[in-house]
Amino acid sequence: MNIAIRQSSDQMPSQETALSIEGLSFSYSGKKALDSVDFAIQSGECTVLLGPNGAGKSTLFALITRLYDARSGRIELCGFDIKKQTAKALARLGVVFQQSTLDMDLTVQQNLGYHAALHGMGSKLAKQRIQQELQRLNMHERRFEKVRQLNGGHRRRVEIARALLHKPSLLLLDEPTVGLDVPSRQDIVEYVHRLAKDENIAVLWASHLIDEIFPDDRLIILHKGQIKAAGSVDDVLQQTGATTIKDAFYTLTQGAQA
């Protein structure tokens, strides 16, 4: 089933920096998980964060979402410093974590309603936003079903809808297709890519699946806490002299498994 999305306007959307990271380092018990990480993501861009297990992807997401506190470096969301202007920064952020955080015993509508209330939405606006996002994801007819009745792909759709309720400028996705069947995975990958382009949302997608990368994506290849390459797909191929992203990844990570 194809996931619907609104058509974009005829005018080209303006770009702004949705996420800026400078000199970000983080250590666990003296061992560096991230080492002087620098990059920026613009609105309307889908950026794939590609790296093997232990590369630092989850640590990076934990710092962006303030689950961890960065002692070294700077993170800005839409120009707001995440340490000094935390509430304003995080208000621009939508997140889908790798592990589901839905309440299994609540309905789809109840899960989304609770999230909308946390963002201070009134009941009328919340109802409108919930209907809008569920319709875009072909889930509106299932809004009264309990989450535990849904399969993995449909639960992911609910989590994406929840992350978009407050109209974020940046969407973080932490390996959201892990464990899904191929059709569900393909639907979500295609939907998120269209979302970035048509809604002018910046997307940072952590993945270890190379086939989830589209030709016009931007890439960040992370290995042992350091950025080994960043830029467009063509940029990364040119930097490594490789003909495929798989070969480029192998070269940059010394053969680590994605």
LINSUL-V499990 format. One record per backbone hydrogen bond with DSSP energy under -0.5 kcal/mol. NH is the residue of the N-H (numbers start at 1). CO is the residue of the C=O. E is the energy in kcal/mol with one decimal. If there is no record, write none. Layout:
nh->NH co->CO e->E
nh->NH co->CO e->E
This chain:
nh->18 co->16 e->-0.8
nh->18 co->41 e->-2.1
nh->19 co->41 e->-1.7
nh->20 co->76 e->-2.4
nh->21 co->39 e->-2.9
nh->22 co->74 e->-2.5
nh->24 co->37 e->-2.4
nh->25 co->23 e->-0.5
nh->25 co->72 e->-1.8
nh->26 co->34 e->-2.0
nh->28 co->31 e->-3.0
nh->29 co->27 e->-0.5
nh->31 co->28 e->-2.5
nh->32 co->30 e->-0.5
nh->33 co->26 e->-3.1
nh->34 co->26 e->-1.9
nh->35 co->225 e->-3.1
nh->37 co->24 e->-2.7
nh->39 co->21 e->-1.9
nh->41 co->19 e->-2.6
nh->43 co->16 e->-2.7
nh->45 co->42 e->-1.7
nh->47 co->45 e->-0.7
nh->47 co->203 e->-3.0
nh->48 co->46 e->-0.5
nh->48 co->218 e->-2.9
nh->49 co->47 e->-0.6
nh->49 co->205 e->-2.7
nh->50 co->48 e->-0.9
nh->50 co->220 e->-2.6
nh->51 co->207 e->-1.1
nh->53 co->257 e->-0.5
nh->55 co->52 e->-1.8
nh->60 co->56 e->-2.4
nh->61 co->57 e->-2.1
nh->62 co->58 e->-2.3
nh->63 co->59 e->-1.8
nh->64 co->60 e->-2.2
nh->65 co->61 e->-2.2
nh->66 co->63 e->-0.7
nh->67 co->62 e->-1.9
nh->68 co->62 e->-2.0
nh->70 co->68 e->-0.6
nh->72 co->25 e->-0.7
nh->74 co->22 e->-2.5
nh->76 co->20 e->-2.6
nh->77 co->80 e->-2.4
nh->78 co->18 e->-1.7
nh->78 co->76 e->-0.6
nh->80 co->77 e->-2.1
nh->81 co->79 e->-0.5
nh->82 co->75 e->-2.7
nh->85 co->81 e->-3.0
nh->89 co->85 e->-2.5
nh->90 co->86 e->-2.9
nh->91 co->87 e->-1.5
nh->92 co->89 e->-1.6
nh->93 co->90 e->-1.6
nh->94 co->170 e->-2.6
nh->96 co->172 e->-2.3
nh->104 co->102 e->-0.8
nh->106 co->103 e->-1.4
nh->108 co->145 e->-1.9
nh->109 co->143 e->-2.9
nh->111 co->107 e->-2.4
nh->112 co->108 e->-2.3
nh->113 co->109 e->-2.5
nh->114 co->110 e->-2.3
nh->115 co->111 e->-1.7
nh->116 co->112 e->-2.5
nh->117 co->113 e->-2.0
nh->118 co->114 e->-1.7
nh->119 co->115 e->-1.2
nh->120 co->117 e->-1.8
nh->121 co->116 e->-2.2
nh->126 co->122 e->-2.8
nh->127 co->123 e->-2.3
nh->128 co->124 e->-1.9
nh->129 co->125 e->-2.9
nh->130 co->126 e->-2.8
nh->131 co->127 e->-2.2
nh->132 co->128 e->-2.5
nh->133 co->129 e->-2.7
nh->134 co->130 e->-2.4
nh->135 co->131 e->-2.3
nh->136 co->132 e->-1.9
nh->137 co->133 e->-1.2
nh->138 co->135 e->-1.5
nh->139 co->134 e->-3.4
nh->140 co->134 e->-0.8
nh->142 co->139 e->-1.5
nh->143 co->140 e->-1.6
nh->145 co->142 e->-1.6
nh->147 co->106 e->-2.3
nh->148 co->104 e->-1.9
nh->149 co->146 e->-1.9
nh->150 co->147 e->-1.9
nh->155 co->151 e->-2.2
nh->156 co->152 e->-1.9
nh->157 co->153 e->-1.7
nh->158 co->154 e->-1.9
nh->159 co->155 e->-2.1
nh->160 co->156 e->-2.4
nh->161 co->157 e->-2.6
nh->162 co->158 e->-2.5
nh->163 co->159 e->-2.1
nh->164 co->160 e->-1.1
nh->164 co->161 e->-0.7
nh->165 co->161 e->-0.7
nh->165 co->162 e->-0.9
nh->167 co->164 e->-1.9
nh->169 co->92 e->-1.7
nh->170 co->92 e->-2.1
nh->171 co->202 e->-2.8
nh->172 co->94 e->-3.2
nh->172 co->170 e->-0.5
nh->173 co->204 e->-2.5
nh->174 co->96 e->-2.8
nh->175 co->173 e->-1.1
nh->175 co->206 e->-2.1
nh->178 co->175 e->-1.3
nh->180 co->177 e->-2.0
nh->185 co->181 e->-2.6
nh->186 co->182 e->-2.7
nh->187 co->183 e->-2.3
nh->188 co->184 e->-2.1
nh->189 co->185 e->-2.5
nh->190 co->186 e->-2.4
nh->191 co->187 e->-2.3
nh->192 co->188 e->-2.5
nh->193 co->189 e->-1.8
nh->194 co->190 e->-2.1
nh->195 co->191 e->-2.5
nh->196 co->192 e->-2.2
nh->197 co->193 e->-1.6
nh->198 co->194 e->-3.3
nh->199 co->195 e->-2.3
nh->200 co->196 e->-0.6
nh->201 co->195 e->-0.7
nh->202 co->169 e->-2.4
nh->203 co->45 e->-2.9
nh->204 co->171 e->-2.6
nh->205 co->47 e->-2.9
nh->205 co->203 e->-0.5
nh->206 co->173 e->-3.0
nh->206 co->204 e->-0.6
nh->207 co->49 e->-2.5
nh->210 co->208 e->-0.7
nh->212 co->209 e->-1.7
nh->213 co->210 e->-1.7
nh->217 co->214 e->-2.0
nh->218 co->46 e->-2.1
nh->219 co->231 e->-3.7
nh->220 co->48 e->-2.3
nh->221 co->229 e->-2.7
nh->222 co->50 e->-2.5
nh->222 co->220 e->-0.7
nh->223 co->226 e->-2.6
nh->225 co->55 e->-2.3
nh->226 co->223 e->-1.6
nh->228 co->221 e->-3.0
nh->228 co->226 e->-0.7
nh->229 co->221 e->-1.0
nh->231 co->219 e->-2.1
nh->233 co->217 e->-1.0
nh->236 co->232 e->-2.3
nh->237 co->233 e->-2.2
nh->238 co->234 e->-2.5
nh->239 co->235 e->-2.5
nh->240 co->236 e->-1.6
nh->241 co->237 e->-1.6
nh->242 co->237 e->-1.1
nh->248 co->244 e->-2.2
nh->249 co->245 e->-3.1
nh->250 co->246 e->-2.1
nh->251 co->247 e->-2.3
nh->252 co->248 e->-2.5
nh->253 co->249 e->-1.8
nh->254 co->251 e->-0.7
nh->255 co->250 e->-2.3
nh->256 co->253 e->-1.0
